[in-house]
Amino acid sequence: MDFDKIIDRRGTHCAKWDMMSDLYNVPGDDGLAMWVADMDFAVPDVVTNKMREMADHGVYGYVNCDSPYKDAIRWWMKNRHGWDVEADAIFTTTGLVNGVGMCLDTFTQPGDGIVLFTPVYHAFAKVIRNAGREVVECQLVQNDGRYEMDFEAYDAQMTGSEKMVILCSPHNPGGRVWTQEELRAVADFAKRHDLMLLSDEIHHDLVYGDAKHIPMQNAAPDITDRLLMLTAPSKTFNFAGMHTGQVIIPDPDLRAQFSRRMMALALSPNSPGQWATACAYSPEGATWVDELVAYLDGNRQMFDAAVNAIPGLRSTELQATYLAWVDFSGTGMSREEFTARVEQGAKIAANHGTTFGTGGENFLRFNLGTQRSRIEEACNRLREAFSDLQ
Ligand SMILES: Cc1ncc(COP(=O)(O)O)c(C=O)c1O
């Protein structure tokens, strides 16, 4: 796979490139789109070939590809993550934000508190609030730039109105791969406060170096009676537009409740998304992912070296994800000033840290899922935009 090959996504109704001038006031022609989490790479051939075959066939009627789809998911989870998944445990949602919404809808009531470890992926809070539930922010603490949890503080915060905790594992932003001990502590916290535990593991394949992702069901097999696992091939293989994610529910009673809700809303998956998943979760897909992770690791190292050489800026060391989380607090600048330097000075569209909740105020999130030459260009532009600090 040639990850260096530039693919121009401008003018394709692409959210990342075609919306950046409206959203960030970064010029569409020479701006760099480093915000929303998709990559500028083509999917593996094994997926494109299947899409071509479907398009050429020309008949897009109802399908039943449940077996190849679920077999592939089970194969992937077992082979890549050592996780045994039952076919009946797998539900398909319109992506994972929809999966979160469906879980809130099925397992909580309006007014219930939903615990988030902030800063965290912004769509969680958006869905929770729009569903009439309350966001309960438990702030992560930073030790030497590494995010950790403080359960003593979180225990003191609980009021009894909380019904669910959502864990992002690996964590977006901040790139933590939670250890066995940390996952165990989250599971114990859920038990202590009688919370459902939703573990969003969408970034589980994009892990660097020695870090090892552990699926929550493996880390805490005793809490399956309150566990909802969320996975998707979309970040790993770059087909978020297919809107296909999985809610995996090990417990038969919880499964029955979820199934009824899915049927009440008449939700069923679309065929391209199912086929793309079935093809991606394969030996060919696995080879592609191994090459991708090595490439992203190179991007991460180049970006971190350049950013950390600028006085006052600090790029969080990622164990996972292609989402660099950069702390600007050392510059002493206001949020408006460092953001303007990145957007108007460097002409880079990056996510605003404030949208990730408490603790994100002094950060911007940069998407590194792009060609190396663009990372190099971003580094040069940032160096220039903050040149007076050097
Ligand atoms: C933790 C997490 N969950 C879910 C999503 C989005 O999932 P989907 O596109 O399947 O709705 C993202 C996207 O960045 C994410 O980071």
The ligand as an SDF file (V2000), in Angstrom:
LIG
                    3D

 16 16  0  0  0  0  0  0  0  0999 V2000
  -14.4830    7.0770   20.4140 C   0  0  0  0  0  0  0  0  0  0  0  0
  -15.2690    7.2890   19.1610 C   0  0  0  0  0  0  0  0  0  0  0  0
  -16.4680    6.7120   19.0340 N   0  0  0  0  0  0  0  0  0  0  0  0
  -17.2030    6.8580   17.9150 C   0  0  0  0  0  0  0  0  0  0  0  0
  -16.7310    7.6220   16.8510 C   0  0  0  0  0  0  0  0  0  0  0  0
  -17.5520    7.8070   15.6290 C   0  0  0  0  0  0  0  0  0  0  0  0
  -18.1540    6.6550   15.2610 O   0  0  0  0  0  0  0  0  0  0  0  0
  -19.1520    6.5670   14.0250 P   0  0  0  0  0  0  0  0  0  0  0  0
  -18.5610    7.3170   12.8900 O   0  0  0  0  0  0  0  0  0  0  0  0
  -19.2210    5.0890   13.7970 O   0  0  0  0  0  0  0  0  0  0  0  0
  -20.4500    7.1260   14.4840 O   0  0  0  0  0  0  0  0  0  0  0  0
  -15.4850    8.2500   16.9550 C   0  0  0  0  0  0  0  0  0  0  0  0
  -14.9820    9.0870   15.8620 C   0  0  0  0  0  0  0  0  0  0  0  0
  -13.9930    9.7230   15.9430 O   0  0  0  0  0  0  0  0  0  0  0  0
  -14.7290    8.0680   18.1290 C   0  0  0  0  0  0  0  0  0  0  0  0
  -13.5300    8.6290   18.2750 O   0  0  0  0  0  0  0  0  0  0  0  0
  1  2  1  0
  2  3  1  0
  2 15  2  0
  3  4  2  0
  4  5  1  0
  5  6  1  0
  5 12  2  0
  6  7  1  0
  7  8  1  0
  8  9  2  0
  8 10  1  0
  8 11  1  0
 12 13  1  0
 12 15  1  0
 13 14  2  0
 15 16  1  0
M  END
$$$$
